[in-house]
């Protein structure tokens, strides 16, 4: 099928449940490809052959291994829905990539935590989805220290851990998913204090989403997420 496509025409590709796919080098001729998603392609164990494509967006779930992921240095957005290797994020993720959006779930940080998250200072949106792994106080400090981070997306199961997080004055929008109505949100005003210089009447508007946390639209990282996930708590400008 790929052979009938003009190499520069296809810009985004998703492959689902393909046990025969082993060598991702088959995508190398697709020079226009900027977004790739692989779901349940268990025979894929090495991603290094994707490096020449200069991908911007990558989603991985259920691939056999993540070797070579660190070679994809052009990524601006990544969604990893399986465990990352190593003791910190730099081991599995491309350390020199200009990541702006990072989606993690399904055990992604079970071994790494969020250690060395500050290695990606351009990160503006962080999504922590279901079963992402334990979130420690140290991890919360990593989030709070991100200089460009403005949007934080959390699955409701992480709320108890966030209750012990330090203040995050840089977060402009908190998005919560899979809410049931009985969650304790009492610590959120402390975790999300008014930004410096805000009017005393500053408040948070709460719109809690009962829907799952969706994968953000990763193309065009600076504009992709605001219309994809319902905002839960967003700072309101003073009129």
C-alpha positions in Angstrom: 0.0 0.0 0.0 2.8 2.5 0.9 4.4 1.9 -2.5 1.4 3.6 -4.3 1.7 6.8 -2.3 3.7 9.8 -3.4 6.5 10.0 -0.7 5.7 13.7 0.1 1.9 13.3 0.2 1.3 11.3 3.4 2.0 13.5 6.5 0.3 11.4 9.2 0.0 7.6 9.6 -1.4 5.3 12.3 -0.8 1.6 12.4 -3.0 -0.7 14.5 -2.7 -4.3 15.6 -0.1 -5.3 13.0 1.9 -8.4 14.3 3.8 -8.5 11.0 5.4 -5.1 11.2 8.9 -5.5 12.5 11.1 -3.0 10.6 10.0 0.6 10.8 12.4 1.3 8.0 9.6 0.6 5.6 8.3 4.1 6.4 11.7 5.7 5.5 10.6 6.5 1.9 7.7 8.7 3.2 9.6 11.9 3.2 6.6 14.0 4.0 5.6 12.0 7.1 5.5 14.2 10.3 3.2 12.2 12.5 3.3 8.5 13.3 1.2 6.3 15.7 1.9 2.7 16.4 -0.6 0.7 18.4 -0.1 -3.0 19.4 2.7 -3.6 16.9 4.6 -6.1 19.2 7.3 -7.1 16.7 8.6 -3.5 16.6 11.6 -3.3 18.9 13.8 -0.6 17.4 12.7 2.8 16.2 16.1 4.2 15.1 15.2 3.8 11.4 12.7 6.6 11.8 15.3 9.2 12.6 15.8 10.3 8.9 12.1 11.2 8.7 12.4 14.1 11.0 9.1 13.3 12.7 7.4 15.9 14.8 4.7 13.8 16.5 4.9 10.2 17.7 2.5 8.0 19.6 3.5 4.6 20.9 1.4 1.9 22.7 2.0 -1.8 22.8 5.2 -1.9 20.7 7.8 -4.6 21.6 10.6 -2.2 22.6 11.6 1.4 22.6 15.2 1.1 21.5 16.1 4.0 19.2 13.4 6.3 20.5 16.2 8.6 21.9 17.4 9.0 18.3 14.3 10.9 17.2 15.6 14.3 18.0 13.1 16.3 15.9 10.1 15.4 18.0 8.0 18.2 19.3 5.3 16.0 20.8 5.3 12.5 22.1 2.6 10.2 23.6 4.1 7.2 25.3 1.5 4.7 26.6 3.9 2.0 27.9 6.8 1.8 30.3 9.9 3.8 29.5 13.3 2.2 30.2 15.9 3.5 32.6 16.0 5.5 35.8 15.1 8.9 34.4 13.3 10.2 31.3 16.5 11.0 29.4 17.2 7.3 29.0 14.2 6.6 26.8 13.1 9.9 25.5 15.2 11.9 23.0 17.3 14.2 25.2 17.9 16.8 22.5 14.4 16.9 21.0 12.5 20.3 21.4 9.6 18.6 23.1 6.6 20.9 23.7 3.9 18.3 24.4 4.4 15.1 26.4 1.6 12.5 27.1 2.4 9.7 29.5 0.2 6.8 30.6 0.0 3.1 31.2 3.1 2.7 33.3 5.3 5.1 31.3 6.9 6.5 34.4 6.8 3.4 36.6 10.6 3.1 36.5 11.7 6.6 35.6 9.3 8.8 37.6 9.5 12.4 36.2 13.2 12.6 37.0 15.0 14.9 34.6 11.8 16.4 33.2 13.6 19.7 33.3 15.8 18.5 30.5 13.0 19.8 28.1 12.6 23.5 29.0 10.3 24.1 26.1 7.6 21.8 27.4 4.2 23.7 27.5 1.8 20.8 28.1 2.1 17.7 30.2 -0.5 15.0 30.2 -0.4 12.3 32.9 -3.0 9.7 32.0 -4.4 6.5 33.6 -2.0 4.1 35.3 1.0 6.3 34.4 2.9 5.1 37.5 3.4 6.4 41.0 3.7 10.2 41.2 6.0 11.2 44.0 6.5 14.6 45.7 9.8 14.8 43.9 7.9 14.3 40.6 5.6 17.1 41.5 8.5 19.4 42.2 9.8 18.5 38.7 6.5 19.7 37.2 6.4 22.9 39.3 9.9 23.8 38.1 9.2 23.6 34.4 9.7 27.1 33.1 7.4 27.1 30.1 4.7 24.7 31.4 1.2 26.2 31.3 -1.2 23.3 30.8 -1.3 20.3 33.0 -3.6 17.3 32.3 -4.3 14.8 35.0 -6.2 11.6 35.4 -8.4 11.7 38.5 -6.4 8.8 40.1 -3.5 11.3 40.6 -5.4 13.8 42.7 -4.2 12.3 46.0 -0.6 12.7 45.0 -1.2 16.2 43.7 -2.6 17.2 47.0 1.0 17.1 48.4 2.5 19.0 45.4 4.3 22.3 45.8 2.6 25.5 44.5 2.6 25.7 40.7 2.0 29.4 39.9 3.0 28.9 36.2 0.1 26.6 35.4 -2.6 28.5 33.7 -5.0 25.6 33.0 -5.5 22.3 34.8 -7.5 19.6 33.0 -8.9 16.7 35.0 -10.4 13.6 33.4 -12.6 10.7 34.6 -14.1 12.7 37.5 -16.9 11.1 39.5 -18.0 14.0 41.7 -16.7 12.8 45.0 -13.1 13.8 44.6 -11.5 16.1 47.2 -10.3 19.2 45.3 -9.6 21.2 48.5 -5.9 21.5 47.9 -6.1 22.8 44.3 -6.3 26.5 45.3 -3.0 26.0 47.2 -1.3 24.1 44.4 -2.6 26.7 41.8 -2.1 30.0 43.5 -3.0 33.3 41.8 -0.1 34.4 39.6 2.1 37.3 40.9 0.2 40.6 40.6 -3.2 39.1 40.2 -6.2 41.0 41.5 -7.5 39.7 44.9 -10.7 38.7 43.2 -8.9 36.2 41.1 -10.5 32.8 41.3 -10.5 29.4 39.5 -13.5 28.3 37.4 -14.0 24.6 37.8 -15.5 22.7 34.9 -14.8 19.0 35.7 -14.8 16.7 32.8 -16.2 13.2 33.2 -14.8 12.1 29.9 -11.5 10.2 29.5 -8.3 12.1 29.0 -7.9 12.1 25.2 -4.7 12.1 23.3 -4.0 15.7 22.3 -3.8 16.7 18.7 -0.1 16.8 18.4 0.4 18.5 15.0 1.3 22.1 15.5 2.2 21.7 19.2 1.5 25.3 20.2 -2.1 25.2 19.2 -3.1 21.6 19.3 -4.4 20.9 22.8 -6.7 23.7 23.8 -9.7 22.4 21.8 -9.1 18.7 22.4 -9.5 18.3 26.1 -12.2 20.0 28.1 -10.6 22.4 30.6 -11.2 21.6 34.2 -9.8 24.5 36.1 -8.7 27.6 34.2 -7.5 30.9 35.5 -9.8 33.7 34.7 -8.4 37.1 33.7 -9.6 40.0 35.8 -11.8 42.4 33.8 
